[in-house]
Amino acid sequence: MTPIIEAVHLSKKFKLGAARSSEDSLREALVHSLRASWQVLRRGWGDGDSSSGPEWMWALHDINFRVEQGDVVGIIGANGAGKSTLLKILSRITDPTEGYVRLRGRVASLLEVGTGFHPDLTGRENVFLNGAMLGMTKAEMKSKFDEIVAFAELEKFLDTPVKHYSSGMYVRLGFAVAAHLDPEVLIVDEVLAVGDIAFQKKCLGKMGQFGQSGRTILFVSHNIAAVLNLCQKGIVLEQGRLTFQGDSKSAVEYYVGAMSQKEHKNETHIVDLWNARGRLPQYQPWLRKLEVYAGSGKPLEGELATGDPIRVHVEFELREPKTNFDVRVNFLDLYGQVIFAARSSYEPKRDWGPRSGVQEFECEIPELPFTPGEYRIEAALVLDDKCVDYVEDAYRLKVLGSDYYGTGKVPSLGFFVHDQDWRLL
Amino acid sequence: MTTDNIGMTSVPELVLKPHTGWQPVDFQEIWQGRELFAFLVWRDIKIRYKQTVLGGLWALFQPLLAMLIFTVVFGRLAGIRTDGPPYSLFTYSGLVLWTFFANSVSISSNSLVGNQALVSKIYFPRVFIPLACIGALVLDLFIGLFLVFGLMIHYRWPLSIGCVWMPFYILGTLLASSGLGLILSALNVSFRDVKYAVPFFIQMGLFVSPVIYPLSYIPARFRILLGLNPMSGMIVGFRHSMIGGEVDWALVGTSSTMAVALFVAGLFIFRRMERRFADVI
């Protein structure tokens, strides 16, 4: 059988730091632009790919895979592993630098929910516009319009401009349009991370149906549970290379295994967040440092027993006086599920007033009730209800078994331990 | 199941591979996307005058106000003679096309940068983005054209028999605007200098197009030079076709050639630069 998608030696090179050229001062900008003009001119023209220097990076390197018709494939990988780049090439948004992809079917891709929605247009108008962008014909849209609206549960708001929609409504409408495309291949990026749980389930259900009807799906998600649920096959990307392909269960196991092998990562209890690699690309550094201590105040170097106390210090910088700020520390399992979320805004006695400059906060958790296993800590800073910085996978924590209940037994099943009283009635 | 089969056979195998150098323009793909193009034009029309009080009337006010000011400044104070028609009719007949051209170029040159999400998150023929902006402005152009007739009635100025050629000059204006819009929008993705350069050159362009002065002010040997600006010939020709008066066919010919060349160049340059849009925008 000929594969519906075939990638051969697929590679993509990007220039590093192109987006981050600082133009703070006019002089700097002038000097910079004079020096760079010639190079930039060549590059903008569409040549210049030949200039491979240290400032170039392979976002994808020599990727080879085949997808058969009817396969539902999960693409798994950490941030910056090249998942989005791969989807962009498959969606024709960007060209590969080397290699090629052979596609044998109509492809629809959903890299972002509601791309092309215009805030001033009504829900109805946006459905038609978005549908056309995703490749539906007018006739197709007319016949599916009612279905789309019913799926989004937005009948009452059809004639309201979408700028008045809540983010949940926006996502619902966007996904509803995409869910009613009828392509042979559907490419879906991390779009289900938004929206409420009930709607997420509905979308996954719809995609499941789609997959069962013999269509091909490529699915990227951080939600490993969703990948396991939906996909039969999996591809693991690590730093631009394809390191595993096979059935989805083995792929997830491989990925989780690869993640936990990196445990040597915590060389010290102090993590430099300012230069962290796990910062999502849309954020600038505000978070400076993360420090992890055991309950006694002793530096913690990666290991802790179930039920032990933990203290997490977060240092960040406020560039102007702020009253409304929230420091967030999430604990995730290796599947990427947030197990526990700590936030400074959950502190009932918080009254820190307006603060500016470098701040250091401590979050003390008297008993960390996680069952044995590996966990990741991520940190975020929210100013005026807007997330300004977010560092993933800042610290790796290994929780060891302990006799938490004092019975000589080490609890390991489930996610957490909790006080429980048993009595004979 | 039947739809599946139809879908499979109608889709030829597609190979996504690196492209270098000049590429042919995929007219088939553009034709297949015509419904989307219509939607994008409709979108741009719909949102352009959202939350404005005067709405579509702006399409009238812009050239009309410019006409009044030019009539006072150039017609009265500077005393430019038009060899016939009243100055306001004369200058308005030029302004209609010039305003369309100026708006087309300035709006479309910012269109890709202003629609980053469309460029980096979705695929469709990207020429649609700048061209749809221009398509939406065609409505304004037609509103403006009606006013030419209105002014002619007002001044009891006879319609020239040559007016059958009028669509030709409209077409030339469309080609020139589209060509320049395509080139500038593509350049703007890599070089934001375009954003600053365009308003300036548009402003200057008005003075090197025969909008405010008749052709007789330009010595014959410089007219070919003037014709390198595609809008010169379109304005002169349009004016001649509607209200008569002087025309220089050599100039019209040069400008027409320039307009076609600009359009073709626009398509190819856009095509060539297109593949880097998503990476650099």
Boltz contact constraints between the chains, C-beta under 6 A:
constraints:
  - contact:
      token1: [A, 44]
      token2: [B, 190]
      max_distance: 6.0
  - contact:
      token1: [A, 46]
      token2: [B, 272]
      max_distance: 6.0
  - contact:
      token1: [A, 46]
      token2: [B, 273]
      max_distance: 6.0
  - contact:
      token1: [A, 46]
      token2: [B, 276]
      max_distance: 6.0
  - contact:
      token1: [A, 91]
      token2: [B, 123]
      max_distance: 6.0
  - contact:
      token1: [A, 92]
      token2: [B, 123]
      max_distance: 6.0
  - contact:
      token1: [A, 93]
      token2: [B, 123]
      max_distance: 6.0
  - contact:
      token1: [A, 93]
      token2: [B, 278]
      max_distance: 6.0
  - contact:
      token1: [A, 94]
      token2: [B, 278]
      max_distance: 6.0
  - contact:
      token1: [A, 94]
      token2: [B, 279]
      max_distance: 6.0
  - contact:
      token1: [A, 95]
      token2: [B, 18]
      max_distance: 6.0
  - contact:
      token1: [A, 95]
      token2: [B, 19]
      max_distance: 6.0
  - contact:
      token1: [A, 95]
      token2: [B, 275]
      max_distance: 6.0
  - contact:
      token1: [A, 96]
      token2: [B, 18]
      max_distance: 6.0
  - contact:
      token1: [A, 97]
      token2: [B, 18]
      max_distance: 6.0
  - contact:
      token1: [A, 100]
      token2: [B, 15]
      max_distance: 6.0
  - contact:
      token1: [A, 100]
      token2: [B, 17]
      max_distance: 6.0
  - contact:
      token1: [A, 101]
      token2: [B, 16]
      max_distance: 6.0
  - contact:
      token1: [A, 102]
      token2: [B, 15]
      max_distance: 6.0
  - contact:
      token1: [A, 103]
      token2: [B, 14]
      max_distance: 6.0
  - contact:
      token1: [A, 104]
      token2: [B, 13]
      max_distance: 6.0
  - contact:
      token1: [A, 105]
      token2: [B, 11]
      max_distance: 6.0
  - contact:
      token1: [A, 106]
      token2: [B, 7]
      max_distance: 6.0
  - contact:
      token1: [A, 106]
      token2: [B, 11]
      max_distance: 6.0
  - contact:
      token1: [A, 111]
      token2: [B, 121]
      max_distance: 6.0
  - contact:
      token1: [A, 112]
      token2: [B, 121]
      max_distance: 6.0
  - contact:
      token1: [A, 115]
      token2: [B, 117]
      max_distance: 6.0
  - contact:
      token1: [A, 115]
      token2: [B, 121]
      max_distance: 6.0
  - contact:
      token1: [A, 115]
      token2: [B, 122]
      max_distance: 6.0
  - contact:
      token1: [A, 116]
      token2: [B, 118]
      max_distance: 6.0
  - contact:
      token1: [A, 118]
      token2: [B, 47]
      max_distance: 6.0
  - contact:
      token1: [A, 120]
      token2: [B, 47]
      max_distance: 6.0
  - contact:
      token1: [A, 120]
      token2: [B, 50]
      max_distance: 6.0
  - contact:
      token1: [A, 129]
      token2: [B, 39]
      max_distance: 6.0
  - contact:
      token1: [A, 129]
      token2: [B, 43]
      max_distance: 6.0
  - contact:
      token1: [A, 132]
      token2: [B, 35]
      max_distance: 6.0
  - contact:
      token1: [A, 132]
      token2: [B, 36]
      max_distance: 6.0
  - contact:
      token1: [A, 132]
      token2: [B, 39]
      max_distance: 6.0
  - contact:
      token1: [A, 133]
      token2: [B, 122]
      max_distance: 6.0
  - contact:
      token1: [A, 133]
      token2: [B, 124]
      max_distance: 6.0
  - contact:
      token1: [A, 138]
      token2: [B, 35]
      max_distance: 6.0
  - contact:
      token1: [A, 184]
      token2: [B, 7]
      max_distance: 6.0
